[in-house]
Amino acid sequence: MTAQADATTGEDDRTQASAVDVNAPIAALSKLTSLDNAKPLKVTVPKIQQFKTKTGVPVLFVPTTALPIVDIDLRFNAGSARDGSISSTGFGIANMTATMLEQGSKRLDENEFTRAVETLGINLGSSAYKDMFTVSLRSLSDDKHLLPAIDLMTQMLTKPSFDEQILARNKARLLVGLQQQKQDPNSLASLAFDKALYGSHPYAHPSVGTLETVPNITRQQLIDFKNRYLVAANASLSMTGNLTLVQAKKLAEDITTGLPAGQAAPMLPEPKPLTKSQHIHIPFPSTQTTVLMGQLGDKRATDPQAQQKQTNFAVGNEVLAGGDFNARLMTEIRQNLGYTYGISGSMSPMLARGPYQIGFSTRNDKARAAIDASLVVINDTLKNGITSTEMKLTTDNLKNSFPMGFASNAGINGLLGMMNFYQLPTSYLSNYVNRIEQVKLSEVNQTLRDTLKPNDFLIVTVGQDNPWNEKTAK
């Protein structure tokens, strides 16, 4: 043991180490007793400033002075779930709109716009997901860099060129990418899972569109999407960085003043859960089978009671399917049975009910056995519950890793953006540790039972052989 390593151990550990035969094989300590004396974690969350612009856009702001940078995140309730409102044959409209916002404005063509971004050394981009449409900026905080960066951002939002030739080029490039997805078993599984789980719901189609719909996208549809959804009534703004509150308020006005007032997007319909298990197999020439299984999960909780319930589930699911080597599925399916290198499951709450999904890959001839063994672990956990020891380990981990989320400007602003988009109170962040500490074993286990329905799971497999064939399953 080196002097440096010895200096980091506690007194009890040194006493134990002194009795160890130094010539014996290295073995793990049964217990790191110095952790018994660890002091309770004290977490100071960033102080969040909250205000609205003159056009009614809600703003969350956290001032930081450690670095001379600013992160800005403008989100719209305008993801690919809104594509169908513009055209029933235009899936991929939100994604294409996001792509083309970065490719020139009415003042600057594509090359000039790109050159301006590179000259300033800023990160400026836009993205479309199922729920949301984001425009983000990272810039140095001095006026020499920040003010022209804001000008480029507002040009993107209010005066995009949507050049016809660039649109044609983008569609051709995207179609090549969609063809390549056919060679990716993970993409095939994900697409099939969403389609089967959501049916006719707007979440069913991929955000980038499909081989059938991308050719139908027109310039006018991009204009219609921007005019309908990239509006003040549909926006939320988050900022983190080296600014005063006065500066932040001025920037917020500069960013949002040019947005049309517009109207907020309507609520999305609620998807209908599956009433019985479905097994979908996609033939694919591979030695491995990719497996996705799961069900409809939760929508993003906004009231304290529902947030506590989602915290209860997060704790229980971390024990069941968290993905580390303490998780039950990882212990059984990887360590004990050797069926996979990794297996994990997670809930993805969204505006409407998001998916709960467990994923792994395994040898073709072990696919059915791995699926069956996973279901056994899940059902056993629901029947008998997790233990108090497992819960304590998980809650400690969640509490201790929590501050990592706001260790950087980008981390803080990501949290602000999520909270603002889903209209969560600022106390959501400050009460996180309290919600973790309030979990009770009985409530965690009951929440798992109430939420997970493995007998009704959707199971998608992509591989050489269908695991549900009798010969393959043997």
N, C-alpha and C positions, 0 to 999 in steps of 0.2 A: 504493500500500500504506500503510495507516495505521500510526502508531507502535505501537499496541497489537498489531496483527497481526504487525508486523515483530519485535516483542520475543519472540514465541513461536516464531520459527523458529530453527533451528540455524545454526552458523557456515557450514557447507557450503552451506546453503540461501541464506544472504545473499550468499555469493560468487557463486552461480549467478544470483541475482536481479539483481545489479549489472550483469551482462552482457546483461540482457534489454532489448529496445527497449520503452520504456514506451508507445509509440504503437501497438505491434503488437496484434493481437487476443489476447484472453485465451486461454491454453491451459493444459492440465493439466501439472504436472510429471511427467516420466517416472519419477521416483523421489524420495520424501521421504527424503533421505539421513540426516536427523537420527534416524530410527528405527533406523539401524544402531547407534547408541550407547545405545539404550534399555536400561535395567537389567532384569535378570530379575525377573519378578513375584514378590513375596513375599506369600503369602496366609495370613492367620491365621483359621482357621475357628472358629466359636463352640465353646466348651467345653460338651459335652453331659453333663448329669447323668442317670444311669439308675437307676431303682428300680422296685419293684412295690408295689402297695397290698396291704392285708390280704386282699382278695378275689382277688388274683392278677393284677390289671390292670397290664400293663407301662406305665411312664411314662418319657417323655423330657422333660427340662427344661433350658432355657437361661436363666440370669439376665441381664437387661439393666437398666441404670439410667438410660439416656439420657432416657427418657420415663416418666411415672407411669402406665403402662398394662400390662395383662396380656392376652395372647391365649391362649385355651384351645380345644383341638380334640379332641373325643372321637369316635373312629371305630369302627364296627362292621362285621364281615364280613357285611354284610346288605343288599347292593344289590338292584336289580331282578332280578338273576339268581336270587334266592331266591323271587320271586313265585310260581313254579309249585309250590313246596313247600307253599304255603298254599292255593292254588286253581288248578286248571288253566285256569280261565276268568277269572282275576282279575289279568291283567297290569296293572301300575300300582299294586299294593298298597303297595310300598315308598315310591313317590313320594307317594301319598296319605297314608301314615302320617307322612312327613316334613312335609308341608304342614300337617297337623292338629295336630302337636305344638306349633306356634306359635299355635294358635287356642283357647287356654283350657285350664285345668286343673280338677280337682275343687274347688279352692279359689277360683279366679278365673275368671270367664267370659271370653269372647273380648275384650270391650271393656276389662274390668279388667286383663287380662293385657297387652294392648297398651299401655294407659295406664301400667302399671308399668314396662314396658320403656322407653317414651319419657321418663318422669320421671327414670329413672336415666341416660339418655343412653347406653345400651349397645347393642351389636350382638349380637343373639341369634337364631340361626336353625338350621334343619336342612335337609338335602338328601339325596337318594338318587341314586346313580349305578348303573352296572351292577354294579360290584364292591363298593361301600362305601356306608355310611349314615353321615352326619356330623352332629354337633351342635357348633356353634361359638359362642364367646362372646368379645367384646372389651369390657373394662371398665376404668375407672380403678382403680388398685391400692389405694387407701385403703379401709379397712374400711367406711366409710359407703356406698360404692358397690359394692364387690366382694362383700361378704357377702350383701346382698339379691339381687345378680345371680346368685350361685351358687344361692340358694334358688329363683329362677325357673327356672334351668337344671335343677335336680333335679325341680322340679314337672313340667316338660316331659317328662322321662324316665320318671318313676315314676307320675305321677298325671294323665295327659292325659284330657280329658273325652271326646274323640271324639264330639262332639255330633251327633245324627242330622240336625238341620236344617242345620248347617254342612256336613256331609258331602254332603247333597243339593245344596246351593248350590255346593260345590266341584266336584262331578261335572258339573253343568250348565255351569259356567264352563269346565271342562277340555274338555268336548265341543265347545264353541264354538272353543276354541283348536285342537283337533285338526282341525276342519273348515277352519280358516284355513290349517293346514299344507298342505292340498291345493293352495293357491295359491302355495306357496313351492317352487321347483324344487330348492333346496339340501336342504330337508327331505325331499322326495320321493326324491331321489337317495340320501341317507343311509339312509333307511328301507329302500329296496330293496337297497342294498349290504349292510347288516347281515343282512337276511333271507336273501339268496342266499348270503352267505359262511358263515353259521352254521347255516342249516337248522333242525334241531330243538334246537340248543344253547340254553341260557338267555340267551346274549348276543344272540340273534336278534331278540328283541322290544324295542321302545322302552321306556325307563324310565318314561315318563309313561303308558304303556298305549296302547290303541287305541280307536277308535270302538265296536268290538264288545265290548271287555272292561271299559272304565271303568264302564258302567252296572251291571255285575255286582258291583262292589266293595261290601262290606258293613262295617258297624261291627265285627262280630265278627271279620272277617278282619284288620282293623287291630289289634284286641286280640291276636289270635293271632300276628300278625307281631311285635308289640312283645314279647310274652311269650316267643317263641321266639328272637328274634335280638338284641334290645336288652338283653343280659345281660353280666355281668362276664366270663364265659369267652370271650366273643366280641368283647371291647372292647380298644382301645388308647387311651392318653391322652397328649397333648402339650401343654406349656405353655411360653410364652416371655414374659418381662416382669420388672417391678420387684418381684421376690419373692426372699426368701432360700430356701435349700434346705429349711429347717424349715417355712417358710410353704407352700412348694410341696407338701410331703408332706402337710400338714394339709388343704390344698385338695383334693388328689387323693383323700383319704379321704372328705371331705365330698361330693364329686361321685359317687363310685362306691359308697359304702356302701349306698345304697338300691337298687342294681341287684340283681335276682335273680342267683343264682350261675349257673344255666343251663349250657348245653353249647356248646362251640365248633361253628361251622357245619362241615359236612363239606366235603371238597374238591370243587370243581366238576369236571365231566367235561372231558376235553380235546376240543376241536372237531376235526373231520376236515378236512384241507385239500382244496381242489378238485383234481381230477386232470386237468382240462383247462380251457381258457379258456371263459368264458361271457360273452355279450354281451346285456345287457338294456336295452331302450329303453322309456321312458315318454313318450308324446305329451304335449306341453305347449305352449300357445299363446304363444310367445315368439320374439324375434329372436335370442336367445342359446341355446346348448346348454350345459347343465351336465354336466361329465364327472367321474366318480370311477372310478379304477381301482386295483387292488391285490390283496392276498392275505392269508392268515393270516400274522401276524408272530410275535413272541416272547411268552412269559410273562415276568413280572418276575424277573430273575436275582438269586439270593441268594448263590451261592458266588463266590469271587474270579475263577476262570477264566471263568465265564459272564458275569460283570460286565465283564471285560476284552473279551470278544468283543462284547458289546453296545456298549461304548465304541468298538471298532474300527468297528462298523457305523455308529454315530452320526457318526463322522468322515467315513466314505465317503459316507453319505447326505447330509451337509451339502454336500459337493461336488456331488453329483448333483442333489439336489432340495431344498436348504435354503431356497429362497425368496428369497434376496438376489440381487443382480445378478451375483455371481460364480458362482452355481450353474449347472451345465451346462444343465439344463432351462430355467431362466429366460433364459439367454443365447440358446439356440437358438429356443425357442418364442415368446418375447416379442420379444427384441431383433432377432434375425436374420430371423425369419419373420413377426412381427407378428400372431400368432394370438390372443394373450391379453394381458391386463394383468398377470396373475400366475399362477404355477404353483408348487406346492410339494408335497412328500410327507414323511410322517413315520410313525414306528413308535409304537404305543401299547401298551406292555407292561402286562399285567394279571395277575390271579391265574391265569387260564387264558390261552391264547394270544390276544393282542389283534390288532387289524388293522394292516396296513401299507397306507397309502392315499395316492394322489396325486390332487390335485384342481385343476380349472381350469374356466373357462367361455370360450366362443368363439362367433363367428358361426355360425349354423346351417350355412351352406354350406362352412364351414372345419372342421367338427367331425371328420370322418373324417381329413382331412389332418393336423390337429393331433394326433389320437390316434396315427396312424401315425408322425409325426415324433417324438413323445415316446417311442414304443417303440424307434425307431431310436437315439435318444440313450441310452436305458437299456441296450440290447443292446451298443452300442459301448463304453459305460463298463464293462460286465461283461467284454467281450472284451479290451479294451486296458488297462483300469484307469485310476485317477486318477494324477496326476503328483505327484512329491515337492513341487513348488512349491504345488500346490493343497492338499496335505496340510498343509504348513507354515502356510499362510495360515489354514486352518481350525482347526488345533490352537492357534495363537496366539489366534484369536478366541474359542474355547471357554474357554481358560484365563483370558483377560483379562475375559471377561464373567461368569465364575463368581462372583466376589465380589458381583455385583449381586443374586444370589439371596438373600443374607442382609444386605442393606442396610437392612432394616426388620424390626420384630417379626413382621409378618404373613408376610414372606418366610421368615424363620427357622422360624416355626411350621409353615408349609406343608411345608417340607423335613422337619421332625421328624415331622409327621403321616404323610407318605408313607413314611419310613423305618420308623416304628413299625408301620404297617399291614401293610407287606410283610415285616416281621421282618428288616430289614436291620441289619447291625452298625453301631455308631456310627462305625466306621472308614470306612464307605461315603462319608461326607462328607469326612473328612480325607484320604482316598486318591484323591479325584477328580482332582486335578491330576496326581498320579503316574500314574494310569491313562491320562490324556491323553498324558503325556510318554513312556509306554511303547509307544505304538502304532508299528507298523512298516508301511511301505508295502505290503510283500508280504502281510502279514496282513490289512490293511484291504481290499485288493482281493480276497483269497480269501474274506473274510467276506461281502463284497457278492455274490460269485458263489454262495456257499453259501446265502445268504438269499433273494435275489430271483430269482423265476422268471417273467419277463415273458411267456413263451409260455403260461403258465397263468393269467394275470391274469383276474380278474373285472372287466369293464368295464360301467359303468352310465352311460347317457346320458338326460338329460331335456331335451326340446326339441321344436320343431315337426316336424322330419323325422328319420327313422331313418337314422343315418349308415351303417348296414350295407346299406341298399338300394342297388342298383347305380346308379340315377339320381342319388341323393343323393351317393354317394361320388365321382362323377366331378368 
